[in-house]
């Protein structure tokens, strides 16, 4: 039986949504903010999957850190094509530093630049732990700061990355994003389709009170396509905004207060 290592990651970030009100004009902004959030989360998860997928090397024996590091280092130049030729990877002990300079990777990742530092360890049960930090990371026009804890698993052709994360940055549409939550990236190597399923919140604080807005995302996307599924945002006052994706490059949104509209997507 094939050894299926679990992978725990500390390193990257999700995204969230800027301040929202419930009038019609700000609902349009809210839909764009929400789509910025899901786009950035998906891009971040795909970056981490690109680095970590296959870290177990389909091993049937016990893993150790040097083996995992060797597998990750060998996979990086196979998955990234950069303006300078390839990604720069430096290994020192259990530490991997990857520098991407206008690189294109798998699962729709284009124009990725920045530095990610990963420290690898493996426990006696085969769980692979990677701690990571990013510097000035730009992914598909989003600026992201990474801080995550995630678990990587493989079952047949299905690969998963379950992430606990918090972070901040700017989404591809220029909206400020910050977050605290969880999501799972699932990827099928046969169908070339993947999904993101998760929940996260954004905290808002003042001198007298604090509040949190919640977001729930369930989207699927196949290689080269636009997503299908839903994204739900709950306003501070309890009303909800739901964005529905049907596989085209235009998503529809509606609020629990009866307002509705559309938002253009940055997908092919």
N, C-alpha and C positions, 0 to 999 in steps of 0.2 A: 504493500500500500504506500502510496506517495505520502511523504511527510508534508503536512500543510502548516507551515509556521505562521504564528500570529505576529503582527507588527504593531508596536506601540510607538507613536511619533509625537514629539514635542517640537513644534516649529512654525506653523503657518497660521493664516487667519481667514476668517469668514468676512462678513460684511453686514451692514444693517441699513436703517432708513432714517433720513433726516426728519426734522419736525414737520408734523402734518396737522392740518385742520380738516373740517368736514364740509367746507363750502365747495362749490363746483370747480372753481379755478384751482384751488389747492389740491383737489382730488386728482386733477391731471398731473400735478407735480408729484403727488403721492404714488401714482401708478408708475411714473418714470423712476422715482426713487426705489420703489419695490423691485422693479426689473433690474436696475443697477445692482441692487443687493444680491439678487439671485444669480445674475451674470458673474459677479465678482466671486461669489462663493463657489460656483461651479468651476471657474477658472483656477481658483486657488486649490480646490480639491484635485483637479486634473494635473496641476503642477506636481503636487505631492505624490499622486499615483504614478506619474511618469518617473519620479526618482526612486520610488520604493517597490513598484510592481516587479515581481521576479526576484526580490531580495533573498528569498529562500533557495533560489536556483533549482527548483524542483527536486530538492534534496530528499533522499530517503534515509539519511543518517542525521545524527544530532548536529545542529548548527553551532557555530561559534562566531564571534565578532569579526575576525579576519576574513572568514568565508563570506559573510554577509557584505562586508565592505568591498571585497573583490567583485562580488556579483553586481553591486550597485555601480561601482566604478566602470565595469565592463559594459553595462547597459546604457549609461549616459550618452556616450558618443553615438550609439546606435539609434537613439531616440531624438536627438537634438541636432538641427542644422543651423549654424550661426553665420552671421555676416563675416566673422573672422575665420570661419571654417568649421569649428567645433567648440563645444563647451570646454572650459578650462577646469580641470579637476585636480585638487591637491589633497593627498592623504598624509596624515601625520598621526601615527598610532591609531586610535579609534575615532579620529576626527576626519570628516570629509568636507572640504570647502569647494563649492561649485560656483563658478562665475559664468553667467550667461550674458552675451552681448548681442542683442537683436537676434534672438534665436527663435526657431519654429520647432515645436514639439508635437506630440500626438494629441488626439482628441480636440482639435480646433484651437490649439495654443499657437499664437503668432505674436511676433514682436515682444518677446519676453527678455527682459534685461534685469540684472541685479546679482547680488551675492547671497547664497544660502549656505550656512554652516550647519553641518549635521554631525552629531556625536552618537556612535552606535554601540549598543551593548546587547548581549543575549543572555537570558537566564537559563537555568538548568532544565526548564520545561520547553525550551525552544522559542519563547516569546522574545521577539526582537524589539528593542527599545531604541528609538532615535530621538535625540533632543536637537532642536534646530532653532536658528535665528536668521532672519532675512535682513538685508540692507538695501534700501532704495530699490525695491522690487517693483517692476512695471510689467503687468500682464494684460495683454489685449486692451491697452489704453487705460487700465486701472492701476492705481498706486496702492500697494498692499503692504501691511505690516503683519508678520507672521508670529503667532504664538498658539500652538495646538498640541493636543494629546490625541493620538489616533491608533486604531487597531486594524491591521491589514490581514486579510484572509483570502484563501482560494478554495473553491469547490468546483472541480471540473473546469469549465471555461468561464465561470463567473468569478470575478475578482472584486473584493470590497475593501473600502477604507472608511472606517467609522471614526469620526472626529469629534473631539470636544475642543472648542476654540474660543478665543476672544481676540479682538484686534481692532484696527482702524485703518483709514485710508480714504481714497477718492475713487468713486466708481467710474466706469467708462463714459458716462454722460456728465461727469463733473460734480456729482452729488457726494457730499461728505458721508462716509460710512463708518459705523462702529458697531460692535456686537458682542454678545456673550451667549453661547449656545452650543448646539450639537447638530451634526448632519452626517449622512452616510452617502458616499459615492459608490455606485455599483457599475461594473463594466463587464460586458460579455465579449470575449475575443472572437467568437464565431459570428455573431450578428453585427458587431461593431456598433452596438447601441449601449448607452449608459443612462443612469438615472441619478438624481440627487433628491434625497428625502431628509428633511430636517426641520428643526425649530430653533429660533434664537430670539433674543430680546435686546432692545436698546434702552438704556437708563437715561432719564432726564432728571436733573436735580436743580433745586434753587435753595435760597437761604432758609426757606420754611418747609419745604416738602420735596419729595422725590417720587418719581413714577416710572413705570416700565411699559414699553409697547412690545407686543409679541408678533412674531412672524412664523408662518407655517408653509413650507415649500414641498411640493411633490411633483417633480418634473422628469421627463424622459426625453432624450435626444439621441438620434442616430448620426453616424459620421456624415458631415456635410449638410446636415439638416437643421431646421428650427425645432424648438421644443414643443412637447405636448404636456398638458397637466395644469395644475393650479398653484397659485401663490396667494395666501391670505394674510393680510395685515390687520391687526386690531388697533384702532385709535385709542388714545388715552381715555376718551370718554366712553369707550365700550363699543362704539360702532366698528364695523369691519369694511375693509376694501378687499375685493377678490379680483385677481387678474387671471384670466383664462387663456391658455395657449393651445392652439389647434394645429400646429405644425407649419403655419404660414409665418410671414415676417411681420404680421400685425396681430397684437394681442388685444383682447377686449377686457374692460374693467367695469365693475359695478360696486356700489356701496350698499350697505344695509339700509341707508336712508333713501334709496331709490335713484341715485345719480348713476350715470354710466358714460362710457366713452371708449376710445382706443388709444393704444400706444405703439409706436413703431419699434421693431426689434433690430438689434445689430447682429443678425445671423444670416446665413446664406441658404 
